[in-house]
Amino acid sequence: MNENTNENIQDISLKEAFEQLDGLIEKMQEGELSLEETFSLYKKGIALVELADSKIEKVECDIKKLDELSEEK
């Protein structure tokens, strides 16, 4: 798994965000992390979820615009 920091997390694709989230979940479910490590992964996970949500909202907006354009023709 690619360990991106919050500073460059915006540069990853939606697919990469989901892959990283899967990896974070697996690590956290193993239960071998310290509280600090778990909290750090949790914060990164929240950032990835927010990124994914933002990217999905953008795609939805683009689709709506395309639908509106096709209805005008």
C-alpha positions as CSV (number, residue, x, y, z in Angstrom):
1,M,0.0,0.0,0.0
2,N,1.2,3.4,-0.9
3,E,1.6,5.5,2.3
4,N,0.6,9.0,1.1
5,T,0.6,11.9,3.6
6,N,-2.3,14.2,4.0
7,E,-0.5,16.8,2.0
8,N,-0.4,14.8,-1.2
9,I,-3.6,12.7,-0.7
10,Q,-5.5,14.9,-3.1
11,D,-3.3,13.6,-5.9
12,I,-4.5,10.0,-5.8
13,S,-7.3,8.5,-7.9
14,L,-10.6,7.3,-6.5
15,K,-9.5,3.7,-7.1
16,E,-6.3,4.3,-5.1
17,A,-8.3,5.9,-2.3
18,F,-10.5,2.8,-2.0
19,E,-7.4,0.5,-2.2
20,Q,-5.7,2.5,0.6
21,L,-8.9,2.4,2.7
22,D,-9.1,-1.4,2.3
23,G,-5.5,-1.6,3.5
24,L,-6.1,0.6,6.4
25,I,-9.1,-1.4,7.5
26,E,-7.1,-4.7,7.3
27,K,-4.3,-3.2,9.4
28,M,-6.7,-1.9,12.0
29,Q,-8.6,-5.2,12.2
30,E,-5.4,-7.1,12.9
31,G,-5.4,-5.5,16.3
32,E,-1.6,-5.3,16.6
33,L,-1.3,-1.6,16.4
34,S,-0.8,0.9,19.3
35,L,-3.5,3.3,20.1
36,E,-1.5,6.1,18.5
37,E,-1.0,4.1,15.3
38,T,-4.6,3.2,15.1
39,F,-5.7,6.8,15.6
40,S,-3.2,7.9,12.9
41,L,-4.7,5.3,10.5
42,Y,-8.2,6.4,11.4
43,K,-7.4,10.0,10.6
44,K,-5.9,9.0,7.3
45,G,-9.0,6.9,6.6
46,I,-11.3,9.9,7.3
47,A,-9.3,12.0,4.8
48,L,-9.5,9.2,2.2
49,V,-13.3,9.0,2.7
50,E,-13.6,12.7,2.3
51,L,-11.5,12.6,-0.8
52,A,-13.6,9.8,-2.3
53,D,-16.8,11.6,-1.5
54,S,-15.5,14.8,-3.1
55,K,-14.5,12.9,-6.3
56,I,-17.8,11.1,-6.5
57,E,-19.7,14.4,-6.1
58,K,-17.7,15.9,-8.9
59,V,-18.5,13.0,-11.2
60,E,-22.2,13.2,-10.3
61,C,-22.2,16.9,-11.1
62,D,-20.5,16.3,-14.4
63,I,-23.1,13.6,-15.3
64,K,-26.0,16.0,-14.4
65,K,-24.5,18.6,-16.7
66,L,-24.2,16.1,-19.5
67,D,-27.8,15.0,-19.0
68,E,-29.0,18.6,-19.1
69,L,-27.0,19.3,-22.3
70,S,-28.5,16.2,-24.0
71,E,-32.0,17.2,-23.0
72,E,-31.6,20.6,-24.5
73,K,-30.8,19.1,-28.0
